[in-house]
Amino acid sequence: MPGMGGNEMTGTGTVKDNDLEWTVTVNGQNGPMTMTFKAKVDGDKMSGTRQTGDRPASDWTAVRKPK
């Protein structure tokens, strides 16, 4: 599927109860870059970490948009 900047992107993932984990690889002009996301769903919120290559992990949070 097309990813960032129109580059090809592939991924796989798992869901177990409220825990999610997925890995995405983007083929960019500097070669493939792999990102691994881990998250926990809590009601209308989801938060976790993103690991990109050998860089330090970063935290992220998402909130469902109200209807």
C-alpha positions as CSV (number, residue, x, y, z in Angstrom):
1,M,0.0,0.0,0.0
2,P,1.2,3.6,-0.5
3,G,2.8,5.1,2.6
4,M,4.4,8.4,3.5
5,G,5.4,10.4,0.4
6,G,3.8,7.7,-1.8
7,N,6.5,5.2,-1.0
8,E,5.5,1.5,-0.7
9,M,4.6,0.4,2.8
10,T,4.0,-3.1,4.2
11,G,2.9,-4.2,7.7
12,T,1.7,-6.9,10.0
13,G,0.1,-6.8,13.5
14,T,-1.6,-8.5,16.3
15,V,-4.5,-7.7,18.7
16,K,-5.0,-9.5,22.0
17,D,-7.7,-8.2,24.3
18,N,-6.8,-4.4,24.7
19,D,-3.2,-4.8,23.6
20,L,-2.1,-4.1,20.0
21,E,1.3,-4.5,18.3
22,W,2.1,-3.8,14.7
23,T,5.2,-3.3,12.5
24,V,5.3,-1.2,9.4
25,T,8.2,-1.1,6.9
26,V,8.4,1.9,4.5
27,N,10.7,1.7,1.5
28,G,12.1,5.2,1.2
29,Q,14.9,6.8,-0.8
30,N,17.4,5.8,1.9
31,G,16.2,2.2,2.0
32,P,13.7,0.4,4.2
33,M,12.7,1.9,7.5
34,T,10.9,-0.3,10.1
35,M,8.7,1.1,12.8
36,T,7.2,-1.0,15.6
37,F,4.2,0.2,17.5
38,K,2.9,-1.2,20.8
39,A,-0.4,0.1,22.3
40,K,-3.0,-0.4,24.9
41,V,-6.7,0.6,24.3
42,D,-8.5,2.2,27.3
43,G,-12.0,3.2,26.4
44,D,-11.8,6.0,23.8
45,K,-8.0,6.4,24.2
46,M,-5.1,4.4,22.9
47,S,-1.5,5.0,24.0
48,G,1.9,3.3,23.6
49,T,5.3,3.5,22.1
50,R,6.9,3.7,18.6
51,Q,10.3,2.2,18.0
52,T,12.0,3.2,14.7
53,G,15.2,1.3,13.9
54,D,17.8,1.8,16.5
55,R,16.5,5.2,17.7
56,P,15.1,5.6,21.2
57,A,11.4,4.7,21.6
58,S,8.9,7.5,21.7
59,D,5.5,7.7,23.4
60,W,2.3,8.5,21.7
61,T,-1.4,8.9,22.5
62,A,-4.6,8.9,20.4
63,V,-8.1,9.9,21.4
64,R,-11.2,9.0,19.5
65,K,-12.9,12.0,17.9
66,P,-16.3,12.7,19.5
67,K,-19.3,11.9,17.4
